[in-house]
Amino acid sequence: MSFTNANSNGIIAFLLLFFCIINIRESNNILRIMNIYNTLFLIAALFIATSRAAMLAFVVVIFIYLIVKKLHKYIFSFIASIIIASQAFIFIYTKAKNTSLGTVLNDITVKYTGKNLFSGRERIWGEAIDDVVHSNRIWTGVGNNTQYDGFNGYLHNLYVQLFYQSGFIGVLLISALILAIAFIAMKVKTHKIDHNFKILFAYFVGILVLQIFEGHLIYKFEIITMLCWIIIALFVNKILMLNLNNESTIS
């Protein structure tokens, strides 16, 4: 862990856990033992890496998994609120560092995590947003081929990354895609919500939460990006199949 990117290790462990958890009911004894071992190993790797974003996403996944059925009829509103809250957080986070509230929150974070709440993201987010505003390209951004000057162009936030390169249009398009998935998921009948649906939806939410502090969905095609989109694709396939089966039953 000390010789590689600990944050990326934690996120990879979080995403690989999906494949263990979704197969937790494996009937073959040998495969079940292997799966349990991998699950414990990845949970340990997740927490050893001390990636706060990955740990937060994992806690969110567990919580959402437990309440999916109660949340089901509010899925669209719930996902919409995550998108709005994520974007509101960007504004609050960039402005709060030098305030009394920011100082209190930072002290609490240091006490319980050993790390500062303000990790430098507030600076690069603010700078990137200012660059777009000053360029008068709020709707289109500064261009997909333009990189932020620093961190190899990586802004550690999905919405800031999109706003910087594609403006409000990019943010609106990704928001529309996420809401479209939520709308389809909302149509699934409650009695068809099984273990696979619950873990897929929980991870869908977890990945969205992860994008508050990371922007892997659109930054590069790497292992983290690939795993995120595979999980989202599996979720979309699941809800489409459930809705298709429901229509077939009705007809």
Secondary structure, DSSP 8 states (H G I E B T S, - for coil): -TTS-HHHHHHHHHHHHHHHHTTTT--SHHHHHHHHHHHHHHHHHHHHTT-HHHHHHHHHHHHHHHHHHHHGGGHHHHHHHHHHHHHHHHHHHHHHTTSHHHHHHHHHHHHHHSS-S--SHHHHHHHHHHHHHHTT-TTT-S-TT---SSGGG--S-HHHHHHHHHHHHHHHHHHHHHHHHHHHHHTS-GGG--HHHHHHHHHHHHHHHHTTT--TTTS--SHHHHHHHHHHHHHHHHHHHHHHHHHHHH-
